[in-house]
Amino acid sequence: MCGIAGIVQISKQPLDGGLLEAMTRSLAHRGPDGEGYVLLAREGPGKPIAVAGRLSDSIRSVPRDYAVGFGHRRLAILDRSPLGHQPMSCDRGEVWLTYNGEIYNYLELRQTLQQRGWTFRSMSDAEVLLYAYKEWGEDCLLRFNGMFAFAIWDRTKNRLFCARDRWGMKPFYYRVTEDRLTFGSEIKALLQDRQRAPAPNQRLVHAYLLLGLQDHTDETLFEGIAQLRPGHALVVERGWLHVRQWWDAGEASAEEEVDEAAASRTFQELLTDAVRLHLRSDVPVGSCLSGGLDSSSIVCTMQRRLGAKPVKTFSACFDDPACDERPYLHAVVAQTGVESLEVFPDGRRLFMDLPRLLWHQDEPFGSTSFLAQWAVMQAAGEQGIKVLLDGQGGDELLCGYPGYWGSYFGDLVRQGALGKAWHELRAYRTSQSGLPPTVAANFARALLPSSLVASIRARMKGHASWVDRDFAGRYSLATDYEERGGTALENHIAAYLRTHSLPALLHHEDRSAMAFSVEARLPFLDVRLAEQLLRWPARLKLRDGMSKAVLRDAMAGILPESVRLRTDKMGFVTPQDRWLRDTWRPEIESLFQSPAFAQRGYWDPVRLRQAYRDYCAGRLDGALGSSLWRCLCVELWHRHCLS
């Protein structure tokens, strides 16, 4: 795992070596094990200038004809020798690479490439990527099973080729101006250009504050800074920039008939092999463990794979019973014998850490659950664990969120399967002891016009109680799930994978992990497992009132029964209401009363302060806490990332 940065001059102005170095060094936390640069002539005989270490220690000024510069910060996971140093080139220096990620099937690809005549100097996956591009061109992307973001300068074609993995596990940001394209692993790298003051993207702030959306588009919350979307590639050639989609999760969404027993066997085989690949590392590997189905399945599978060598696990725990999953994680620890480290996040300390956390995240984040994740990653880093497996993606692919049931019920009603709908509704109410609001909301979304659903949602969220009316009306509040021509559940899954859930979760996981130079790996997003899950019908995921049915079947005898059959859904849950109403109240009151807060233009400060006091007094539903958190987060972001 690493940090990448680069500049491609579009005009004939000289490349700014000082900016390239500043961009690269701003990513030092992503790669503490090495630093490197290459400068390249766009055309002509100029030889590549490769530098190990600080660029300014070797070069005072960039030669005028050099128009392309790559920077790299290295976190050495595979082949920790100098042979894995980047930027990396092939033998003749025709193609140069700066790369962030892991290609888990690199050994298999390496063997294929050797059979085709390519010779390798290292055991790194970066070199495999380089020669895969030489062999297959842009089609090499379809052969990679992993997480990646990279840039390649092809000197034979004078072309920049950049790509991001299928799910967007690794980030890629860029900015295009009249004279150059700059790119980097994090937004902060692009903010090193002091000639362009950072400014908020008002439309994206609107989507975040009112809808809780993030990373749902190629725009960011910074005006003028874009991100390469998951499964997309970018090419710059002869001054022309083109972005295209090279992979789409929806392509695998056709139903495939399979019986439950066969699906269970296939799922277990695919998950086991995904974990096997994700364990490839030259440094210690641990895992997050919440006690939920996804992380527990990964930990149990890891321990079965590693045998007598105990896995180190890291868990966020709270004394509040509403947030406490320790009975479940203790069951996993007792059954597997893993080494468990329990972290108890302190609300007061986390609030003091928010400026640092926002600096690493670059943008506001959706809930305080990421504070618990931050504490877990910090603990792993302090324990010397450089790689952590985690369960992200399982909820989206296996229909783990309660709202999926609403879409499923809606589909059954639309299909006329009223008996089955009634059976599943009764089973769900029995297992859950209630019907969460998200179930009713998605049932309505499946059956009602989208405009009516958007109107009802806005009223339920209570935006009118605090939002500035001019700001609220400036942009659309439409929240349509992407209509792909399938069922409501298929559209729901596609939206959560592409826009409404997974992209933001992956954003925050990457930044929280890399803040402590830890690589987070996600076996549920193994392309083979994910594409199989997308092909399977709803009945293998939602059955008899239970979500993740095929996972529960496959993990029989592997997971503790108390975990395998649990029906509650927590995630990285935190005592958010207590923190907002009590622990942080003096600081929040001070922020909400400040002149800067009153002048933001996003909210009515008087009504928002009153809504906050009503919330603290218990006169408003706890659901308002998420909206209040987003206001707080945006205000802190303005102060610490935009000023």
SEZAMI-823760 format. One record per residue (C-alpha): residue number from 1; residue in three letters; x, y, z. Coordinates in steps of 0.5 Angstrom, whole numbers. Example, Ala and Ser with C-alpha at 12.3 -4.5 7.8 and 13.67 -1.06 7.14 Angstrom:
SEZAMI-823760
k:r:X:Y:Z
1:ala:25:-9:16
2:ser:27:-2:14
This chain:
SEZAMI-823760
k:r:X:Y:Z
1:met:0:0:0
2:cys:3:7:-2
3:gly:2:14:-4
4:ile:2:16:-11
5:ala:2:23:-14
6:gly:4:26:-21
7:ile:4:32:-26
8:val:3:32:-33
9:gln:4:39:-37
10:ile:-1:40:-42
11:ser:2:47:-44
12:lys:9:49:-45
13:gln:11:51:-38
14:pro:16:48:-35
15:leu:14:42:-30
16:asp:14:45:-22
17:gly:19:40:-19
18:gly:18:43:-12
19:leu:10:42:-13
20:leu:11:35:-15
21:glu:15:34:-8
22:ala:11:37:-4
23:met:5:33:-7
24:thr:9:27:-5
25:arg:11:28:1
26:ser:4:30:4
27:leu:3:23:3
28:ala:8:20:7
29:his:4:17:12
30:arg:1:12:7
31:gly:8:10:5
32:pro:14:11:11
33:asp:18:6:8
34:gly:21:10:2
35:glu:20:16:-3
36:gly:22:16:-10
37:tyr:21:20:-17
38:val:22:20:-24
39:leu:22:26:-29
40:leu:20:24:-36
41:ala:21:28:-43
42:arg:14:28:-47
43:glu:18:27:-53
44:gly:25:27:-56
45:pro:31:24:-54
46:gly:31:26:-46
47:lys:32:20:-42
48:pro:28:19:-36
49:ile:31:22:-29
50:ala:30:17:-23
51:val:31:19:-16
52:ala:31:15:-10
53:gly:29:20:-4
54:arg:28:27:-4
55:leu:27:30:-11
56:ser:30:37:-8
57:asp:36:33:-6
58:ser:38:31:-13
59:ile:35:36:-18
60:arg:35:44:-17
61:ser:31:45:-23
62:val:27:41:-28
63:pro:30:41:-35
64:arg:25:45:-39
65:asp:23:39:-44
66:tyr:21:35:-38
67:ala:13:35:-38
68:val:11:29:-34
69:gly:13:27:-26
70:phe:11:22:-22
71:gly:12:21:-14
72:his:11:15:-10
73:arg:11:14:-2
74:arg:12:6:-1
75:leu:9:2:5
76:ala:13:-5:3
77:ile:8:-11:4
78:leu:11:-15:-2
79:asp:18:-16:-3
80:arg:21:-11:2
81:ser:27:-10:-2
82:pro:30:-5:-6
83:leu:28:-8:-12
84:gly:20:-6:-10
85:his:22:1:-11
86:gln:18:6:-15
87:pro:17:9:-19
88:met:18:3:-23
89:ser:20:2:-30
90:cys:21:-4:-35
91:asp:28:-6:-37
92:arg:28:-1:-43
93:gly:25:5:-39
94:glu:19:5:-44
95:val:14:5:-39
96:trp:14:8:-32
97:leu:9:6:-26
98:thr:7:9:-20
99:tyr:2:5:-16
100:asn:-2:4:-10
101:gly:-5:-3:-8
102:glu:-5:-10:-8
103:ile:-6:-15:-14
104:tyr:-8:-21:-10
105:asn:-7:-26:-16
106:tyr:0:-23:-18
107:leu:3:-30:-17
108:glu:-1:-33:-22
109:leu:-1:-27:-27
110:arg:7:-27:-26
111:gln:7:-35:-28
112:thr:3:-33:-34
113:leu:7:-28:-36
114:gln:14:-32:-35
115:gln:11:-37:-40
116:arg:10:-31:-45
117:gly:17:-29:-45
118:trp:17:-24:-40
119:thr:23:-24:-34
120:phe:22:-21:-27
121:arg:27:-18:-23
122:ser:23:-17:-17
123:met:18:-21:-13
124:ser:13:-15:-13
125:asp:6:-14:-15
126:ala:8:-8:-18
127:glu:13:-11:-23
128:val:7:-16:-25
129:leu:2:-10:-26
130:leu:8:-7:-31
131:tyr:9:-13:-35
132:ala:1:-14:-35
133:tyr:0:-8:-39
134:lys:6:-9:-43
135:glu:3:-16:-45
136:trp:-5:-14:-46
137:gly:-5:-6:-46
138:glu:-11:-3:-42
139:asp:-14:-10:-42
140:cys:-10:-12:-37
141:leu:-15:-9:-32
142:leu:-20:-15:-33
143:arg:-14:-20:-31
144:phe:-13:-16:-24
145:asn:-16:-19:-17
146:gly:-15:-14:-12
147:met:-15:-6:-10
148:phe:-11:-1:-14
149:ala:-10:6:-17
150:phe:-4:7:-21
151:ala:-1:12:-27
152:ile:3:9:-33
153:trp:7:14:-37
154:asp:8:10:-44
155:arg:14:13:-47
156:thr:12:10:-54
157:lys:6:13:-55
158:asn:7:19:-50
159:arg:0:17:-47
160:leu:-2:17:-39
161:phe:-6:11:-37
162:cys:-9:11:-30
163:ala:-14:7:-27
164:arg:-18:5:-21
165:asp:-20:-2:-18
166:arg:-27:-4:-19
167:trp:-30:-2:-12
168:gly:-26:4:-11
169:met:-22:1:-5
170:lys:-16:5:-7
171:pro:-17:13:-8
172:phe:-15:17:-14
173:tyr:-16:24:-15
174:tyr:-14:29:-20
175:arg:-15:36:-22
176:val:-15:39:-29
177:thr:-13:46:-31
178:glu:-11:50:-37
179:asp:-4:48:-36
180:arg:-3:41:-33
181:leu:-6:35:-30
182:thr:-5:34:-23
183:phe:-7:27:-19
184:gly:-6:24:-12
185:ser:-8:19:-7
186:glu:-11:24:-3
187:ile:-14:31:-4
188:lys:-9:34:0
189:ala:-4:32:-5
190:leu:-7:37:-10
191:leu:-8:42:-4
192:gln:-1:43:-4
193:asp:-2:48:-10
194:arg:-2:54:-7
195:gln:-4:58:-13
196:arg:-11:55:-12
197:ala:-14:56:-6
198:pro:-19:51:-3
199:ala:-26:52:-4
200:pro:-32:48:-2
201:asn:-37:45:-8
202:gln:-43:47:-6
203:arg:-47:42:-9
204:leu:-44:36:-6
205:val:-44:40:1
206:his:-52:40:0
207:ala:-52:33:-2
208:tyr:-48:31:4
209:leu:-52:35:9
210:leu:-59:34:7
211:leu:-58:27:4
212:gly:-52:24:8
213:leu:-49:22:1
214:gln:-41:22:-1
215:asp:-37:19:-6
216:his:-43:18:-10
217:thr:-41:22:-16
218:asp:-34:24:-19
219:glu:-34:31:-16
220:thr:-31:32:-9
221:leu:-33:37:-4
222:phe:-27:41:-6
223:glu:-29:45:-12
224:gly:-25:43:-18
225:ile:-22:37:-15
226:ala:-25:30:-18
227:gln:-24:23:-17
228:leu:-24:17:-22
229:arg:-30:13:-20
230:pro:-29:6:-18
231:gly:-28:1:-25
232:his:-26:7:-29
233:ala:-20:9:-33
234:leu:-17:16:-35
235:val:-12:17:-41
236:val:-9:23:-43
237:glu:-6:23:-50
238:arg:-4:29:-55
239:gly:-7:34:-50
240:trp:-14:30:-50
241:leu:-17:27:-43
242:his:-22:22:-44
243:val:-25:18:-38
244:arg:-28:11:-39
245:gln:-32:6:-35
246:trp:-28:-1:-36
247:trp:-32:-5:-31
248:asp:-39:-5:-28
249:ala:-42:-9:-22
250:gly:-49:-9:-26
251:glu:-46:-13:-31
252:ala:-46:-19:-27
253:ser:-53:-18:-24
254:ala:-57:-23:-28
255:glu:-60:-29:-24
256:glu:-57:-35:-24
257:glu:-61:-41:-22
258:val:-58:-46:-16
259:asp:-60:-50:-10
260:glu:-59:-48:-3
261:ala:-54:-53:-2
262:ala:-50:-52:-8
263:ala:-50:-45:-7
264:ser:-47:-46:0
265:arg:-41:-50:-2
266:thr:-39:-45:-7
267:phe:-40:-39:-3
268:gln:-35:-43:3
269:glu:-30:-45:-3
270:leu:-30:-38:-6
271:leu:-29:-34:1
272:thr:-24:-39:3
273:asp:-20:-38:-3
274:ala:-21:-30:-2
275:val:-18:-30:5
276:arg:-12:-35:2
277:leu:-10:-29:-3
278:his:-11:-24:2
279:leu:-7:-27:7
280:arg:-1:-26:2
281:ser:4:-22:5
282:asp:11:-21:7
283:val:9:-17:14
284:pro:4:-19:20
285:val:-3:-20:18
286:gly:-9:-19:23
287:ser:-16:-18:22
288:cys:-22:-13:25
289:leu:-27:-17:29
290:ser:-33:-14:31
291:gly:-37:-20:33
292:gly:-42:-19:27
293:leu:-43:-24:21
294:asp:-38:-21:16
295:ser:-32:-20:21
296:ser:-33:-26:25
297:ser:-33:-31:18
298:ile:-27:-28:16
299:val:-23:-29:23
300:cys:-26:-36:23
301:thr:-23:-37:16
302:met:-17:-34:17
303:gln:-15:-38:23
304:arg:-17:-45:20
305:arg:-13:-43:14
306:leu:-7:-41:19
307:gly:-8:-47:24
308:ala:-3:-46:30
309:lys:-1:-39:29
310:pro:-6:-35:32
311:val:-9:-29:29
312:lys:-9:-22:32
313:thr:-16:-19:32
314:phe:-18:-12:34
315:ser:-24:-10:36
316:ala:-28:-3:38
317:cys:-32:-4:45
318:phe:-36:0:49
319:asp:-39:-1:56
320:asp:-46:2:53
321:pro:-50:-4:52
322:ala:-53:-1:46
323:cys:-47:-1:43
324:asp:-43:-7:46
325:glu:-42:-13:42
326:arg:-37:-17:46
327:pro:-41:-23:48
328:tyr:-41:-25:40
329:leu:-34:-23:39
330:his:-32:-27:46
331:ala:-35:-33:43
332:val:-31:-32:36
333:val:-25:-31:41
334:ala:-26:-37:45
335:gln:-28:-42:39
336:thr:-22:-40:35
337:gly:-16:-38:40
338:val:-14:-32:36
339:glu:-11:-26:40
340:ser:-16:-21:42
341:leu:-14:-14:43
342:glu:-20:-10:45
343:val:-20:-2:44
344:phe:-25:2:48
345:pro:-26:9:44
346:asp:-26:15:49
347:gly:-31:20:47
348:arg:-27:26:50
349:arg:-20:24:47
350:leu:-24:23:40
351:phe:-27:30:40
352:met:-20:33:41
353:asp:-17:28:35
354:leu:-22:31:30
355:pro:-18:36:27
356:arg:-13:31:25
357:leu:-18:26:23
358:leu:-21:31:18
359:trp:-14:32:16
360:his:-13:25:14
361:gln:-20:24:11
362:asp:-20:30:7
363:glu:-27:31:7
364:pro:-33:31:12
365:phe:-35:24:14
366:gly:-42:21:15
367:ser:-43:18:22
368:thr:-39:17:29
369:ser:-38:10:27
370:phe:-31:12:23
371:leu:-29:14:30
372:ala:-29:7:33
373:gln:-26:5:26
374:trp:-20:10:27
375:ala:-19:7:34
376:val:-18:0:32
377:met:-13:2:26
378:gln:-9:6:31
379:ala:-9:0:36
380:ala:-7:-4:30
381:gly:-1:1:28
382:glu:1:1:35
383:gln:2:-6:35
384:gly:6:-7:29
385:ile:1:-10:25
386:lys:1:-7:17
387:val:-4:-11:14
388:leu:-11:-12:17
389:leu:-17:-16:14
390:asp:-24:-13:14
391:gly:-31:-15:13
392:gln:-33:-9:8
393:gly:-38:-10:2
394:gly:-41:-16:6
395:asp:-47:-12:8
396:glu:-48:-9:1
397:leu:-47:-16:-3
398:leu:-51:-20:2
399:cys:-57:-16:3
400:gly:-55:-14:11
401:tyr:-58:-8:12
402:pro:-65:-8:14
403:gly:-67:-3:8
404:tyr:-66:-9:3
405:trp:-72:-12:6
406:gly:-77:-6:4
407:ser:-74:-7:-3
408:tyr:-75:-15:-3
409:phe:-82:-14:0
410:gly:-84:-9:-5
411:asp:-82:-14:-11
412:leu:-86:-19:-8
413:val:-92:-15:-8
414:arg:-91:-12:-15
415:gln:-90:-20:-18
416:gly:-96:-22:-14
417:ala:-93:-26:-10
418:leu:-97:-24:-4
419:gly:-97:-31:0
420:lys:-89:-31:0
421:ala:-89:-23:2
422:trp:-94:-25:8
423:his:-89:-31:10
424:glu:-83:-27:10
425:leu:-86:-21:13
426:arg:-88:-25:19
427:ala:-82:-28:19
428:tyr:-78:-22:19
429:arg:-82:-19:25
430:thr:-81:-25:29
431:ser:-74:-25:28
432:gln:-73:-17:29
433:ser:-79:-16:34
434:gly:-81:-10:30
435:leu:-80:-6:23
436:pro:-75:-1:22
437:pro:-76:5:19
438:thr:-72:4:13
439:val:-76:-2:11
440:ala:-82:2:11
441:ala:-78:7:7
442:asn:-75:2:2
443:phe:-82:-1:1
444:ala:-85:5:-1
445:arg:-79:7:-6
446:ala:-81:0:-9
447:leu:-88:2:-10
448:leu:-89:10:-10
449:pro:-87:15:-15
450:ser:-80:17:-14
451:ser:-82:25:-13
452:leu:-87:23:-8
453:val:-82:19:-4
454:ala:-77:24:-4
455:ser:-82:29:-1
456:ile:-84:24:4
457:arg:-76:23:6
458:ala:-75:30:7
459:arg:-80:31:12
460:met:-78:25:16
461:lys:-71:28:16
462:gly:-73:34:19
463:his:-69:39:14
464:ala:-74:44:15
465:ser:-72:45:22
466:trp:-65:48:21
467:val:-63:48:14
468:asp:-63:55:10
469:arg:-69:55:6
470:asp:-65:59:0
471:phe:-59:53:1
472:ala:-64:48:1
473:gly:-68:50:-5
474:arg:-61:51:-9
475:tyr:-60:44:-11
476:ser:-65:38:-13
477:leu:-67:33:-7
478:ala:-68:27:-11
479:thr:-65:21:-8
480:asp:-67:16:-14
481:tyr:-64:9:-14
482:glu:-60:8:-20
483:glu:-66:5:-25
484:arg:-62:-1:-28
485:gly:-69:-4:-31
486:gly:-69:-10:-26
487:thr:-72:-11:-19
488:ala:-73:-6:-14
489:leu:-68:-10:-10
490:glu:-63:-11:-16
491:asn:-63:-3:-16
492:his:-62:-2:-9
493:ile:-56:-7:-9
494:ala:-53:-3:-15
495:ala:-54:4:-12
496:tyr:-51:1:-5
497:leu:-45:-1:-9
498:arg:-44:4:-13
499:thr:-46:11:-10
500:his:-50:10:-3
501:ser:-46:6:1
502:leu:-40:2:-1
503:pro:-36:8:-4
504:ala:-36:12:2
505:leu:-35:6:7
506:leu:-28:5:3
507:his:-26:12:3
508:his:-26:12:10
509:glu:-23:5:11
510:asp:-17:7:7
511:arg:-16:14:10
512:ser:-17:11:17
513:ala:-12:5:16
514:met:-7:9:12
515:ala:-7:15:17
516:phe:-3:9:21
517:ser:1:6:15
518:val:-4:0:16
519:glu:-7:-4:9
520:ala:-14:-6:10
521:arg:-16:-12:6
522:leu:-23:-14:4
523:pro:-24:-21:2
524:phe:-32:-20:1
525:leu:-30:-16:-5
526:asp:-26:-21:-8
527:val:-28:-20:-16
528:arg:-30:-28:-16
529:leu:-34:-28:-10
530:ala:-37:-21:-11
531:glu:-39:-23:-18
532:gln:-42:-30:-16
533:leu:-46:-26:-11
534:leu:-49:-21:-16
535:arg:-51:-27:-20
536:trp:-55:-31:-15
537:pro:-62:-29:-14
538:ala:-65:-26:-8
539:arg:-68:-32:-4
540:leu:-60:-34:-3
541:lys:-59:-28:1
542:leu:-66:-26:4
543:arg:-70:-32:7
544:asp:-75:-34:13
545:gly:-74:-27:16
546:met:-66:-28:16
547:ser:-61:-24:12
548:lys:-55:-26:9
549:ala:-58:-33:8
550:val:-52:-37:4
551:leu:-47:-34:9
552:arg:-50:-37:15
553:asp:-51:-44:11
554:ala:-44:-44:9
555:met:-41:-42:16
556:ala:-45:-48:20
557:gly:-40:-51:24
558:ile:-35:-46:23
559:leu:-38:-40:26
560:pro:-40:-40:33
561:glu:-48:-41:33
562:ser:-49:-35:37
563:val:-46:-31:32
564:arg:-49:-35:26
565:leu:-56:-34:28
566:arg:-56:-27:31
567:thr:-61:-22:28
568:asp:-59:-16:30
569:lys:-55:-11:26
570:met:-50:-6:29
571:gly:-44:-5:25
572:phe:-38:0:28
573:val:-44:3:32
574:thr:-42:8:37
575:pro:-46:12:43
576:gln:-47:18:38
577:asp:-53:20:42
578:arg:-49:21:49
579:trp:-43:24:45
580:leu:-47:29:42
581:arg:-52:31:48
582:asp:-47:30:53
583:thr:-40:29:52
584:trp:-39:34:47
585:arg:-44:39:49
586:pro:-40:45:51
587:glu:-36:45:45
588:ile:-42:44:40
589:glu:-45:50:43
590:ser:-39:54:43
591:leu:-39:52:35
592:phe:-46:53:34
593:gln:-46:60:37
594:ser:-39:63:33
595:pro:-40:68:28
596:ala:-37:64:23
597:phe:-42:58:24
598:ala:-47:63:23
599:gln:-45:66:16
600:arg:-44:59:13
601:gly:-50:60:9
602:tyr:-52:52:10
603:trp:-57:53:16
604:asp:-61:58:20
605:pro:-56:58:26
606:val:-62:60:31
607:arg:-67:54:29
608:leu:-61:50:29
609:arg:-59:52:36
610:gln:-66:51:38
611:ala:-66:44:35
612:tyr:-60:42:38
613:arg:-62:44:45
614:asp:-69:40:44
615:tyr:-65:34:42
616:cys:-61:35:48
617:ala:-67:35:52
618:gly:-70:29:49
619:arg:-76:33:46
620:leu:-73:31:39
621:asp:-72:24:36
622:gly:-65:21:36
623:ala:-65:20:29
624:leu:-64:28:29
625:gly:-57:26:31
626:ser:-54:24:24
627:ser:-56:31:21
628:leu:-53:35:27
629:trp:-47:31:27
630:arg:-46:33:19
631:cys:-47:40:21
632:leu:-42:39:26
633:cys:-37:36:21
634:val:-38:41:16
635:glu:-36:46:21
636:leu:-30:43:23
637:trp:-28:41:16
638:his:-29:49:14
639:arg:-24:51:20
640:his:-19:45:19
641:cys:-19:44:12
642:leu:-21:50:8
643:ser:-18:56:12
